Amino acid sequence: MSAQRDLGQSMLQVIFSFFVGLVVTAFIGIGVNTFYPEPNYSTSPDGAWNAYRLTTSIILLICATVVMLLSLAIANTGSVLANGALLGGLFTMIYAVGIGISAGQQWPRFLVMSIALVVTVGVGWWKFSRRRAGTATPAGSADAGVLPSEAEARLTAVEAKLDALGRALRD
């Protein structure tokens, strides 16, 4: 029964993180539209629309970068909120790329997409690769094969959950 509760709690955390990401994206999108409204369709030439899309894309890119960096800063305080913020930054980045693609200016649009790529890859590397590289022990060291205490505790907890899940599935 405990394994089911833990699985339910984990699923709830994933759903909550995803929802936080969506709400962050909506908040940023509505905020940008509130403070930088789109031009009037009937009175604005195509050049004004392209400029609006490019500027909006840049604003969204900056907001997405700030949210992603914030998620890295709060990663140690709570993984659910940090993951939600990271998803919000990622969704906002997708929004920025989508609007940037529709801007007609080639070089500025390419610059926005390049920055989005660098930020996304950089944050992904920092979040996922750097942490693992920092906890690895060299093969020739005296501690090779011994996990840090936090990793050992997590591994023990995962093994216990898997054992409980196996028992629950057999019953």
N, C-alpha and C positions, 0 to 999 in steps of 0.2 A: 504494500500500500504506500509506503514511503517513496518508492521509486516512481510510482505514478504521480505522486504529489510533486516530486522534484522535476519530473518531466513536464508536468502542467505548469509549474512555476517558470521553467526555462522557456516554454512556448509563450507564456504571457510576457516574459521579458523581451523576447524577439518581437512580438506583436507591438508592444509598447515602444520599443526602439524605432520600429518602422513608422509608427504613428507620429512619434516625436519628429522624425525626419520629414514627414509630410507636412506637419504643422509649421515647422521652421521654414520650409520652402514656401508655403502659402503666405506666411507672415512676411517674408522678404519680398515675394512677388507683389503682394498687395501694398507693401510699404513703398516699393519702387514706383508702382502705378499711382500711388497717392501723391508722392512728392515730385514725381517726374511724369506727368500725364502725357498720354499719346496725343499726337497732333490730330486735328480735325480731318477726316477723310475727304470731305468735299472741297476744302479750301487749301489743302497742302499739296505741293507737288511731290513727285516720287523721291526727289532728292532729300526732302525733309523727312520722309518716312525712313529712308535708308540711314540717315544721320541719327534719327531717333532709335532705330533698332541697334545700330552700332553702339551708341552711348548707353542704352539700356543693357546691352550685353556686357559692356565694360563694368557698369555698376553692379550687375549680378555677379560677375566674375570676382570682383573685389569682395562682395558680401560672402560669396561661397568660400573664398580663401580665408576670410576672417573666421567663419563658422568652423571650417575644417581645422584651423590652427587652434581655435578654442577647444575643439573636441580632443586634440592632443594634449592641451594644457590640463584638462580635467579628467584625463584617462585614468589616473590613479584614485580619483575620488569616488567614482561610480561608473561601472562599465555600461550600464543600461543607458544612462543619460549621455555618456560620452559616445556610445555607439549611435544613439539617436541624433546627436549633433553631427557626427560624421556623415550619417545618411542624409541629414538635412543639407549639409554642405555639398555632398555629392549630387543630390537631386537639384539643388540650385545651380550647380555647375552644368548639369545636363540642360537645364532651362536656359542658362547663359549661352551655351553652345547652340541650342536650337534657335534662339533669337539672332545670334551672331551669324549663323548660316544664311538667314534670310536678308541680312544686310548686303547691299549690292557692291560695296567697295572691297576690292580684292585684298590689297596689302593690309589695311587695318583689320579686316576680318581674319586674315591669316595670322596676324599678330595675336589677336584675341584667342584664337584656337591654339596657338603655340603656348601661350601662357597657361591656358586651361590644361593642356597636356602636361606641362612641367609641374604645375601645382598638384594635379591629381596623382601623377606618378611619385612625386616627392612625398606627399602626405601618405600615400599608400606604402611607400618604402619605409618611412619613419614609423608608421603604425604597426606594420606587419613584419618587416625584415629586421629592422634595427633591434627590436626587443629580443628576438631569437638569437641574433648574433651576439648580443651583450651577455646572454646567459650561457652560451656554449663554453665548454672547457676544452683546452687544447688536449689532443690525444696523448701527448707525452707527459702531461703533468701528473702529479701524484694523486690528484682528485679525479682523474679520468674515470668515467663510469659512475661517479657519485653526483647526484642531483642536488642543487641548492635546496635548503629546507622548505621554502615556499613551493617549489616545483614538486618536491617529494610529497608534501601535504596534498597538493592538488591531484597528483597522480593516485595517491591512496584514496582520495574521495571519489575520483572517477572509477577506479577499480571497484569500490564498494557499490557505487551506483550500477555499474554493469552487472555485478553479481546479483544485486537485488532485482534488476530487470530480468536477468536470466531465470531467477527463481519464480518471479511473477509470471513469466511466459510459460514455464513448465507446468504451473498449477492450473 
